[in-house]
């Protein structure tokens, strides 16, 4: 029987990186007598970083992209300790492990890769997962997706193309490979991640404000359609002339929507845009249509001229449209309040000048101003009640932040 070769040198390999995998493979092919290898690794299956983007994209399986260090260590005749090195005793030449006794060494090699210091980048610790250390990246990535988060991937090499295509948002560097920039949704031309917060903030402002403006326009479409149907069914003249609709559109929709679209808004994107808009605009538009037709019919029942009937309808519709605008603009800042006051003032100023009043076919409904304003107040109360109810049940437009 051949006697075992005594161990003359203990070589300890900390980490199962590419270099150590190569060492084990070469040592198994051509062992050195008297040398014993020991591999200390957190994970038995170590990922091959070059295949990691393909693994994330689903083109490779787990076994395809990982190296099983168990058979490799047996091939090299090496000891394999699945543990984490937490310290080094340089004087005593020992590797301090988290769970097992210290491991002595004569020669020590470290191949553990780098760990980015996310604390130096504001927000990185809360919102980003670094690729390195690679052995835990896939687990962290899958956990993030399982929680329903939007996952963005960044990279600049050809190997990153597959992962960038799979991610919800692909971010490439301006100095990266052409293929990487071709598949990415965002390209950082200045290679600075500091640009991203501004990009995200602008995207949130645009998507959130589009929803607010859409609520204004579609609410108008609902009440205009319902009033046309009601007037046609009752064989009555339409409650507005085109010039009346111009007043309402300008003061309660057109000008305010311009400022709302440019207003700051940090609300995160929420899916279900169409459903939320319809759940708000159909009831709100129905309330405005009901109140407007009531004021119009009441003025008509009192025998008022058609011009005064239409003025009553215009007053109610304008006031309730401004009320919808106020609800959508909550929280009301002094600028938003000033916008509402300016809209009301603009409507009031149409009456003092006879030429302007005649051009827009406006005449206050004599003897019916009180009832007209009362109907508008009841409509505003109905809109407020609907707003509170929808917000409490999570069905209304999201709050502005």
Residue pairs with C-beta under 8 A, 6 or more apart in sequence:
5 33
5 34
6 34
7 34
7 35
7 36
8 34
8 35
9 34
9 35
9 36
9 106
9 107
10 36
10 38
10 104
10 105
10 106
10 107
11 35
11 36
11 37
11 38
11 105
11 106
11 107
11 108
11 109
12 37
12 38
12 40
12 95
12 103
12 104
12 105
12 107
12 108
12 109
13 20
13 23
13 24
13 37
13 38
13 39
13 40
13 78
13 109
13 111
14 40
14 85
14 95
14 108
14 109
14 110
14 111
14 112
15 40
15 41
15 85
15 110
15 111
15 112
15 113
16 39
16 41
16 43
16 46
16 67
16 69
16 111
16 135
17 46
17 111
17 112
17 113
18 48
18 49
18 111
19 109
19 111
20 39
20 109
20 111
21 46
21 67
21 69
21 72
23 37
23 109
24 37
24 39
24 69
24 72
24 73
24 75
24 76
24 78
25 72
25 75
25 76
27 35
27 37
27 76
27 77
27 78
28 72
28 75
28 76
28 77
31 76
31 77
36 77
36 78
36 79
37 73
37 76
37 77
37 78
37 79
38 78
38 79
38 80
38 81
38 103
38 105
39 69
39 73
39 78
39 79
39 80
39 81
40 81
40 83
40 84
40 85
40 95
40 97
40 103
41 69
41 80
41 81
41 82
41 83
41 135
42 82
42 83
42 84
42 133
42 135
42 136
43 82
43 135
43 136
44 68
44 69
44 70
44 80
44 82
45 62
45 66
45 67
45 68
45 69
46 66
46 67
46 69
46 134
46 135
47 55
47 65
47 66
47 67
47 134
47 135
47 137
47 138
48 65
48 66
48 67
49 131
49 134
50 159
51 60
51 64
51 65
52 65
52 131
52 134
52 137
52 138
52 159
52 163
53 155
53 159
53 160
53 161
53 162
53 163
53 164
54 60
54 65
54 162
54 163
55 61
55 62
55 64
55 65
55 138
56 138
56 141
56 153
56 162
56 163
56 166
56 167
57 162
57 163
57 165
57 166
58 166
59 162
69 80
70 80
73 79
73 80
81 97
81 100
81 103
83 97
83 98
83 99
83 100
84 97
84 98
84 99
85 95
85 96
85 97
85 98
85 112
86 96
86 97
86 98
87 96
88 94
88 95
88 96
88 108
89 95
89 96
89 102
92 102
92 104
93 104
93 105
93 106
93 108
94 102
94 103
94 104
94 105
95 102
95 103
95 105
95 108
96 102
97 103
112 133
113 132
113 133
113 134
114 132
115 130
115 132
115 133
116 130
116 132
118 124
118 125
118 128
118 130
119 125
121 128
121 193
123 197
124 130
129 137
129 140
129 141
129 144
130 137
131 137
141 151
144 151
145 151
150 168
150 169
151 167
151 168
151 169
152 167
152 168
152 169
152 170
152 171
153 160
153 163
153 164
153 166
153 167
153 169
153 170
153 171
154 160
154 171
154 172
154 173
154 193
155 163
155 164
155 171
155 172
155 173
155 176
155 180
156 172
156 173
156 175
156 176
156 177
156 180
157 176
157 177
157 180
158 177
158 179
158 180
160 172
160 176
160 180
161 177
161 179
161 180
161 183
163 170
164 170
164 171
164 172
164 180
164 183
164 184
165 183
169 185
169 186
170 183
170 184
170 185
170 186
171 184
171 185
171 186
171 187
171 188
171 196
172 180
172 181
172 183
172 184
172 186
172 187
172 188
173 180
173 187
173 188
173 191
174 181
174 187
174 188
174 189
174 190
174 191
175 191
176 187
181 187
186 196
186 199
188 195
188 196
201 266
203 269
204 265
204 266
204 267
204 268
204 269
205 263
205 264
205 265
205 266
207 269
208 265
208 267
208 269
208 398
208 400
209 260
209 261
209 262
209 263
209 265
210 261
211 273
211 276
211 277
211 397
211 398
212 260
212 265
212 328
212 329
212 397
212 400
213 257
213 260
213 261
214 273
214 277
215 277
215 280
215 281
215 284
215 324
215 328
215 397
216 252
216 253
216 256
216 257
216 260
216 321
216 324
216 325
216 328
217 253
217 257
218 277
218 278
218 281
218 285
219 280
219 281
219 284
219 285
219 288
219 321
219 324
220 248
220 249
220 253
220 285
220 321
221 281
221 285
222 281
222 282
222 284
222 285
222 286
222 288
222 289
223 285
223 286
223 288
223 289
223 292
223 317
224 245
225 285
226 285
226 286
226 289
227 238
227 239
227 240
227 289
227 292
227 293
228 238
230 289
230 293
231 237
231 238
231 239
231 293
236 296
236 300
237 306
239 292
239 293
239 296
239 309
239 310
239 313
239 314
240 248
240 310
240 313
240 314
240 317
241 310
241 361
243 359
243 360
243 361
244 310
244 313
244 314
244 360
244 361
247 314
247 318
247 347
247 350
247 360
248 314
248 317
248 318
248 321
251 318
251 322
251 343
251 346
251 347
252 318
252 321
252 322
252 324
252 325
252 343
253 321
253 325
255 339
255 343
256 325
256 339
256 343
259 335
259 339
260 328
260 329
265 400
265 401
266 401
267 398
267 399
267 400
267 401
270 276
270 398
276 395
276 396
276 397
276 398
277 397
279 390
279 395
279 396
280 390
280 396
280 397
283 386
283 390
284 324
284 383
284 386
287 320
287 379
287 382
287 383
287 386
288 316
288 317
288 320
288 321
288 324
288 379
288 383
290 379
291 316
291 320
291 375
291 376
291 378
291 379
291 382
292 313
292 316
292 317
292 320
293 313
294 316
294 375
295 312
295 313
295 315
295 316
295 371
295 372
295 375
295 376
296 309
296 310
296 312
296 313
298 312
298 368
298 371
298 372
298 375
299 308
299 309
299 312
299 313
299 365
299 368
299 372
300 309
302 367
302 368
304 312
304 365
304 366
304 367
304 368
305 363
307 361
307 362
307 363
308 363
308 364
308 365
308 366
308 368
309 365
310 361
311 361
311 362
311 363
311 364
311 365
312 365
312 368
312 372
314 362
315 347
315 372
315 373
315 376
316 372
316 375
316 376
316 379
318 347
319 376
319 379
319 380
320 376
320 379
320 380
320 383
322 340
322 343
322 344
323 379
323 380
323 383
323 384
324 383
325 340
325 343
326 332
326 336
326 340
327 383
327 384
327 387
328 397
329 336
329 339
329 340
329 400
330 399
330 400
331 400
350 356
350 357
350 360
350 362
351 357
351 362
351 364
357 363
365 372
387 396
390 396
391 399
